Amino acid sequence: MLIEKTDILAWLAQCAATYAEQMDFLTELDRDIGDADHGLNMNRGFKHVAELLPGIERHDIGTIFKNTGMTLLSSVGGASGPLYGTFFIRAAAAVGSRTALNLKDLLDAMSVGVEGVVVRGKANLGDKTMCDVWIPVLEKAKQALANGMEPEQVLALISTTADECVVSTIMMQAKKGRASYLGERSIGHQDPGATSTMLMLKALEQAIKRK
């Protein structure tokens, strides 16, 4: 499977469409344990990304990722802007000037992005954050690919694993961010950041499968 920059552009456009559609849902999740603005922030940030895409579509994937990250840093409020911005900027450095990737290349670049998220957010597995989706999903996908699973099946695995991981955050106690102030009262609520990460991963599958 060859993932071309048109697929990457489609992924980012699909993210924008998804966050517009799921804005109220994400905001409602954040109302329970946060500032009630996560959906609004993600929609605003990726709306700006979508507006940016026509002007950068001729560039390589690294440049597309870097511009996406910078746009999210400047337009998404709260913790999400720095974290998602860091993810794309770090992934951009890993991709470089390539205009096409295989799935392993993309997963490796995403892992580099997540390493940046972990460093910036100082979150560990079980802290009830987006990392509780990013880390296990990418580890499982990379292992499945190394074991010979077809790329199309790996993409489906990414979606199903993301679903499972986001549900697992419900019974976690938040240890980072605004939700951590609630202590045990954060248990029983699905994490908004983990949910937006799950939606981003599902958008990736949808964008690549479209062709």
Helices and strands as residue ranges (DSSP letters): E 2-4, H 5-21, H 23-33, H 38-56, H 61-75, H 80-95, E 100-102, H 103-121, H 131-146, H 151-168, G 169-171, G 178-186, H 192-209
